[in-house]
Amino acid sequence: MRSEEKAYIAGFLDGDGCIMLQLVYRHDYVLGYQIRASVVFYQKQQYRSFLHWLQDQFDGIGYIRNRNDGMSEYTIVGIADVRNVLQLLLPHLRLKKPQAEITLRVISQMPGSGRKMTEEKLLLLANEVDHFLELNYSKKRVNTSVKLKAFLASKHT
């Protein structure tokens, strides 16, 4: 991808996109929670073809869906894919640079290659995820490091 295209896509992400780190609860997870990283681009449904072009630029990763409010979104989820996209765009980001840097820092600390996430490591990373409360102005976030800590404590009583 040419530098101009990276800069253009980074600008699009700055204006009509979102970088997210979330604590996700599921009853079948060993620790009850996992950290999910995602990058999402938004566009009116009438311009959905642009999201397909964008997906092509990233070698077809992610998925595109129409929402009920007339918008379409192109979502990239998963540690490896999010890492690759953010590393590609980071030098060109302006508004979302802090979110990208935190996400890359958290991703780099996540266990891989068969190593398991420990309670201590999950709590440490969950504190980093909490920074998104300020950066993304999240009003609906309910899963925080405080809730995770309480959940893990309840498992040991």
ZIDAPE-V578173 format. One line per field, one symbol per residue. psi: psi as a letter, one per 20 degrees, with the letter a starting at -180 (. if undefined). A space follows every 10 residues. Layout:
psi->???
This chain:
psi->pqhhgggghg hgghgkappq pqpppphjqg jhqrpppqpp pqqqhikhhh hhgghhhkkj raqpqprijj qqqoppqqgg ggggghhgig iiqfhjgggg ggghggghip qaliqqprgg gggghhhghh higghjlphi phorhghggg ghhhhj.
